[in-house]
Amino acid sequence: MNEKYGCKSCEVGDNYGLLYVNECNDGVVGKEFKIKAYPQYQTVQPGMEFLMEPRPIFDNSNYKGSGKLKDKVAIITGGDSGIGRAVAVYYAKEGAKVVIVYYNEHADAEYTKKYIENLGGTCLLISGDLKNCDFCKMVVDKTMECFGKIDILVNNAGVQFQQKRLEDISNEQFDYTMKTNIYSMFYLTKEVLKYMKCGSIINTTSITTFYGEPELIDYVTSKGAIVGFTRALATNLATKNIRVNAVAPGVFWTALQPSCWMPNKIPTLGSDSDMKRAADPYEIAPIYVYLASDDSSYTTGQVFHINGGQYKG
């Protein structure tokens, strides 16, 4: 037994049941699961991918594009890293021109842009605060100025903060979470619909909406609002040839995790899934390709669960 991490080494909070890690990097907690990462923490939201260890895997070299999004223009919020980065890369592989909207994670964004350009793709970076409706208008105006159209909108940006009790959530945190996760989606989508003739809107919700993560109450609330927003908007736009769907990720190894959870929880992320592990962003990107492409021409108002079997919806 190689004891790399155990309850005696936990200095802050719970050990979340992790007893030890064996030679194969499996954690033992009454069952075995695959460790993605060891304790780490970032002090800013939504986090910096370049600081993570190990780095998330955002591209599968075996994935070959087939022109499913050829000449399409896609706006992706939170596209600098994590799931958003993987989606941006896969869209570029499928022939789309990508607009990445991000907050202030400049190093991550530049890396993503360079990666896409090395694939032969086109990537425009726009930095700013999506909580500001004027910034959302600027994103759309700049996209139209550069590319003349918008075919795909991926509302993916978000934040989450761990708090053990409702009483621990300040009014300021609740306001910040709701404005980042759902107000921004409303603002940006409203601006995009001024120009989207047909196409696809894809919203990122969360598995936590469906099982009710007790330490992310404000986050779960915002993600539940996204489900309602998706379903109502899908019905509203159905006759206009604009499809609206949502993706509900389970536990993915992204910068959101070390910038949210107490360090001791990091090794156990994903242990509740049937596959007993956290996932990497490349494992969810293809569903975003499907929803953006003509393959999903009769699909709207749906929520797609990608979670290793943790929730079956």
N, C-alpha and C positions, 0 to 999 in steps of 0.2 A: 504494500500500500504506500503510495506517494502522497503524503498529507500536505497538500499545497494550501489548503484553506479550510479552516474549521471553526466551530463556534467559539473556541477559546481566543481566536484572533479577532473576533468581532468587537470593535470598540464603540461602535455607534449603532443603536437600535437593535432590531432583530437579526438573527442569522438566517431567517427565512427557511429553516429546516435543512440547510446544506451541511452535511456532516464531514465529508471529505471528497477528494478527487483522486481517482485511481490513475494508473499509468496511461490509460487511453483517453484521459481528460473527460471521463464520465463522472458526474457528480452523483453521490449516493444520498438519497433522502427517503429511504423506504422503497425507492425504485431508482433506476439509473436513467440519467438523461445527459445529453451532450452539452458540455460547457462551451459557450460561445466566447466569453470574455471573463476576465477576473475583475475584482472591484476597481472602479474608477469613477470619477465625478468631474463634471464641468459646472462652472458657476454661472454660465449665461445660457439663455434660451434663444433660439431652439438648438443651440449647440454647434460645434465645429467638427466636421468629419475628419479633418487632417490631424486632429489631436487624439483620435480613437485608436485603441490597440486591442484587437487587430482592426484594420480598416475593413469596413463593409465591402462585400463583393457586389458590384453594381452591373457588371457585364459578363455575359456568358459568351465566350469566344465562338462557341458552336452555333450561336444564334445568327442566322443569315437572313437579312432582310429580303423581301420579295416585291418591294414597291407598293405595299398596301397603303402607304400614306404619301405617295409620290406627289410632289408639288403642293401638299397641304401646309397650312400655317397653324402652328400650335402654340398657345400660351400655357406655360406650366408654372404655377406658383410653388415656391419652395423647391425649385428645380436644381438648386445648387448642389444638393447632397441627398443622401438617403434614397427613399422611394422616388422622389422627384427627379433625382439625378439619373436613376436607372430608367425611368420613363423617358426622359429627354434623350438618352443614348439610344434606346430602342426605337423611338420615333425617328431619330436621325438615320438609323440603319434602314428604316422603312421609307426614307425619302422625304420626310417632313422638314420644313424650316422651323426652328425652335426658338421661342422667346422664353427665356428663363427670368422669372421675377423672384427676387430674394430680398432679404432684409439688409444685413450688413456682413454676411459671411463671404467676404471678397476672395479670399484664398481658395475656398471651395468652389466658388462660382467660376473663377478663372480657370481652375483645373478642369472643370466640366466643359467649359467652352473650348479649351484647347483639345480635350479628348474628342469632342464632337467634330471639330475641324480636322483633326487627324484622320477621322473616318471619311472625310470628304463632305461633311455636312455644314449647314449654316446655323449659327447660334448668335442671338442677340441677348445681351445681359441688361437688365434694368433693376436697379437697386432702390429700395425705398420702403415705406411703411404702408401696407395694405389696409391698415385700420383707417387710413385717410382716404376719403372718397375722391378728393382731387387727384391724389396719386394714382388711384385706379383708373380715372379718366385719362391721365397722362400715359399710362401703360397701353391702353387701347389706342389712343391717338398716335403714339410712337410706332406701334405695331402696324397700323394702317399706313402710316407715312413710309415705313420701310418695305412692307410687303403687299399692301393694297387689299388685304382680306384677312379674315379669321375663320378657320374651319373647325378648330378644336380648342376647347378650354378645359384645362385640368386644374381644378381648385384643390390644391394639396397642402398649402402652407398651414401650419398649426403649432400650438404650444401646449404643454401639459406640465402641471406642478403637483408633486406628491404632497398630500396633507392627510393626516390620520383621521381628523374629525371635521365635520362641517364648520364647527366653531373656529377652526384654525384657518379657514379660508377668509382672507380679508375681502372687504368690498372692492378694494382696488384690484386684487388678483382676479376676482370673479369678473369684473368689468373688462380687464385686460384679456382674459381667456375668451370670453364671448365675442369681443370685438375682433380679436385676431382670427378666431376659428369660424365664426359664422357671419359677422357683419361684413368682413372683407369679401366673403363669398357673394353676399348680396350685392355689394357695391360693384365688384368687378363683373359679375354676370350681367347685371343691368346695363353696364356700359358696352359689353361685348354684343349683347342682343341688338344694339343699334345697327350693327354691321353684319352679323352672322345670318346669311341667307338660308343655309342649311348646314348640318354638321352634328357635332357631338359635344356635350358637356359632361364631364366626369368629375364627380366629387369624392374626396377621400373622407370616409367616416371612420369607424373603428369597431373592432370586436367588443370593446368595453361598453358600447351602447347596448349590446344584447345580453350581457351577463351582469352589468352593473359593477364595475371596478370600485370597491369601497374607498380607495385612497385617491381617486381622481374624480370627485363628484362634479366639479365645475367643468372639467374636460368632457366627461360623459354627457353632461347636459348639452354642451355645445355640439357634440357629435350626434346626439339624438336629434337635435334641431336640423342637422344636415340631412338626416334620413327623411324627415318630413319635407324639407325644402326640395329634395330630389324628387320625391314622389309627386308633390303638388305641381312643381314646375314641369315635370315630364308630361303630365296630363294637359297642362296649359299649352305646351308647345307641340303636342303630338301632330296636329294637322299642319304645322309649319315645317315639317321635315327636319326638326331639330330633336335629337334624342338626348335624354338626360338619365344618367345612371350613376350609381355609387359603388365604390369598392370599400370593403371593411377589412382592413388588414388585422391579422393577429399580431404576435410579437415579432417584429423585425429589428435587426441590429442596425440602428441608425443613431445619429447624434442626439435624437430626442431622448434616448434611453439614459445615457450617462448624465444628461443635463436635467433629468427629472428625478430618477430614483436614488435612494440612499445607496452608497457603494456596495453594501453587503447584499443587495438584491440582484445586482447585475449578473452573477453567475447562475442564478436560478431562472432567468428570463426564458420563457418558452417551455419550462418544465411541465406545465399543466396540459400541454397539447398531446395528442395521441402520438405524434412523432418525437416528443420529448426533447425538443430543441427550439431555439430561436431560428428565424430564417434570415437570409440575406436579400437585399433589395432586388437582385436580378430574378429572384423566384416569383416576384409579383408583377414585374413589368409587362409580360405578355398579355395579361388580362386588360391592361390599359390600351395595348395595341388593338386587341379585339374590339373593345368598345369604341375606339376612335375610327375604326375602319368600316368598310361596307359589309364586312362579315357579320356585323351586328345590326343590320338594317331594319330588323323587326324586333329590336330589343330596346325597351325604354322603361323607366320607372323601377328598375331592378337594383337590388343590392347584392353584390358578389362577395362571398366570404372566402378569404384566402388565409387560413390560420392553422394548417397542420392538423386539423381535426379537433381543435379545442372547443369550437362552437359549431354546431351543425344546424344551419339555417336554411 
